[in-house]
Amino acid sequence: MFKKIVVYFIILLFPMAVSANVFDYPSSSKAISQKLPPLKSIACKFTQEKIVPNSNVVLKSGGDFEFIKNKGVIFRTTYPINAISSYKASQNKRVNSILVAISNKNYSGINEEFDLFYEKNNNFWVLGLRPKKASALANQLSSITIKGDININCIVINTKDSGSTKILFDSN
């Protein structure tokens, strides 16, 4: 229990460990691929909060997460309902393709769609993705922020119309 409290404390303080905004640090895919630690397959718990725009509504869910290198992601939601969203599901295809590309250090597709930003402070790193103006995603997506140390700890997806989704991963 104490270990979980420490992990959540670190996750809450993590944004303070690096600067206030990763989008102040433009980078290239080559530089990021050299600095980002190799991402491995992982199975862990996740919690998710979706903030509905123009309201005070926060939708919370959680369950089990699995990232299989070279294949993708599976979310097994256990609350508030039981559901499985595999990496083949349409709503997870974008997250899946980004995580697989980052884990394989293959940024060609990401470079076409996104401007890249990166910051590292000690063992903590933040990768920011902002859709390029000419990208088809620019009308729907504001940004994606991925935070981690040896594993990904947090993903924040900010959309233009449907709010913000924050996913926290607890690998302990």
Summary of the structure (lengths in Angstrom):
residues: 172
radius of gyration: 15.5
end to end distance: 10.4
largest distance: 47.6
contacts: 481
relative contact order: 0.21
helix: 29%
strand: 42%
